[in-house]
Amino acid sequence: MHKVFDWASASRKGVVLFVDEADAFLRKRSKVAISEDLRSTLNAFLYRTGEASRRFMLVLASNQPDQFDWAVNDRLDDLVRFSKPGQPERLRMLKLYFSLYILDPPRVAWWKRPRHIPLPPDVDWEEKLTEISRRIEGFSGREISKLVIAWQADAYGSTEGRLDETMMDRCVGEMLEQHSQKQVWDKGTLDQS
């Protein structure tokens, strides 16, 4: 931890330090039994962020900001909440990932072209993706990406090697069930804290 802050402080132009999933090591000291290494890391972080700095800006990302130690929260100047994507954003993401994984799948190796995924020509794909974007309310960007990757896997695993509406709807149903289960687990976690 000290080496990261030493490096950031040595920059003449300034640095943005971005820490994703910061709650993993900046947890409340009083709530959970944490290892000595984790406690040392947290203490080093608190020591190095005790005063304002012109050398670096610290940005913390977390899905569970309520898990931060009070001293970490005290060091945060601004809080910015990012909500789950709304229907227009979900549709844009579906279109992006559909294009990336279905219409133009990435190469698995530079010498090997990916298999083309045939689509039924009689389907209005714009309308289909719009309908699905309405059904997946509450999905994160990661869940949307995983959904489209599941469509790709189903297409590659099918006997015809193609994607159709039935396959898509089945994947959506499975992902909705998984999403609901995750919500139950998250609620249980929140109730315990």
Secondary structure, DSSP 8 states (H G I E B T S, - for coil): -HHHHHHHHH-SS-EEEEETTGGGTSB-TTTS---HHHHHHHHHHHHHTSS--SSEEEEE--S-GGGB-HHHHHH-S---------HHHHHHHHHHHHIIIIIS---SBTTB--------TTS-HHHHHHHHHHHTTT--HHHHHHHHHHHHHHHHHSSS----HHHHHHHHHHHHHHHHHHHHHHHHHHHH-
